[in-house]
Amino acid sequence: MQVALVPVDPRRHADAAELVRARLAEAGIRVRLLDRGTLGSRVARAHALPAPYVGVIGDRETAAGNLAVNGRTVDLDAFVAELRAEIDDRTACSPSSAPTPVR
């Protein structure tokens, strides 16, 4: 998992959180939506997961079409592009993606 997504109020922000989850998944980014429990418990669980990015979506993010990621507000499309580039770069550098030597 690469992104843990936490809606501030799961009932009010469910649609926006689902749109963000779908957008990330569509880009090939592994995402988990944490929508059960109190906000504090959801944030604590998100930080306990092996996800390098924790995205929080509330009223401000919903209204602006943004996402709060690790304490900074980012444009969703820019975040997707940045994360996709990071994933592609790591994939290109991994030993399994190196060409097989010809013998």
C-alpha positions in Angstrom: 0.0 0.0 0.0 1.3 3.4 -0.9 -1.5 5.8 0.4 -3.7 5.5 3.4 -6.8 7.7 2.9 -8.6 9.1 5.9 -11.9 11.1 5.5 -12.4 13.6 8.4 -16.1 12.7 8.6 -16.8 9.3 6.9 -20.5 10.2 6.3 -20.0 13.7 5.0 -16.9 13.0 3.0 -17.6 9.5 1.8 -18.3 10.5 -1.9 -15.2 12.7 -2.1 -13.0 10.1 -0.4 -14.3 7.4 -2.8 -13.5 9.7 -5.8 -10.0 10.2 -4.5 -9.6 6.5 -3.9 -10.8 5.6 -7.4 -8.5 8.3 -9.0 -5.5 6.9 -7.2 -6.4 3.3 -8.0 -7.0 4.2 -11.6 -3.4 5.5 -11.7 -2.1 2.2 -10.4 -1.5 3.5 -6.9 -2.3 1.1 -4.1 -4.6 2.9 -1.7 -6.6 1.9 1.5 -9.6 3.9 2.6 -9.8 4.0 6.5 -13.4 5.0 7.3 -14.2 3.2 10.6 -13.6 4.5 14.1 -12.9 7.9 15.4 -10.8 10.4 13.5 -8.0 9.9 16.0 -8.0 6.2 15.7 -8.2 6.3 11.9 -5.2 8.6 11.8 -3.2 6.4 14.3 -4.0 3.3 12.2 -2.9 5.1 9.0 0.4 6.0 10.6 0.9 2.4 11.8 0.4 1.0 8.3 3.4 0.6 5.9 2.1 3.5 3.7 4.5 6.3 3.1 1.6 8.8 2.4 -1.4 9.6 4.6 -4.0 11.6 2.8 -6.7 13.4 4.8 -9.9 14.7 3.1 -12.2 17.1 4.8 -14.4 20.1 4.0 -11.6 22.3 2.7 -10.1 19.6 0.6 -13.5 18.6 -0.8 -14.4 22.2 -1.7 -11.0 22.9 -3.4 -10.5 19.5 -5.0 -7.3 19.0 -3.1 -5.9 16.5 -0.6 -3.9 17.0 2.6 -0.9 14.6 2.3 1.5 14.2 5.2 0.6 17.7 6.5 0.7 19.6 3.2 -2.1 20.5 0.9 -1.6 19.3 -2.7 -3.5 19.3 -5.9 -4.9 15.8 -6.4 -3.8 15.6 -10.1 -0.3 16.9 -9.2 0.0 14.4 -6.4 -1.0 11.5 -8.6 1.5 12.6 -11.2 4.3 13.0 -8.6 3.6 9.6 -7.0 3.2 7.8 -10.4 6.6 9.3 -11.5 8.2 8.1 -8.2 6.7 4.6 -8.7 7.9 4.4 -12.3 11.4 5.6 -11.3 11.7 3.0 -8.6 10.4 0.3 -11.0 12.9 1.3 -13.7 15.7 1.0 -11.1 14.7 -2.3 -9.7 16.9 -5.4 -10.5 13.9 -7.3 -11.8 13.3 -4.7 -14.5 16.9 -4.8 -15.8 17.4 -6.4 -19.2 18.6 -10.0 -19.1 22.2 -10.2 -20.4 22.7 -12.1 -23.7 25.0 -15.1 -23.5 
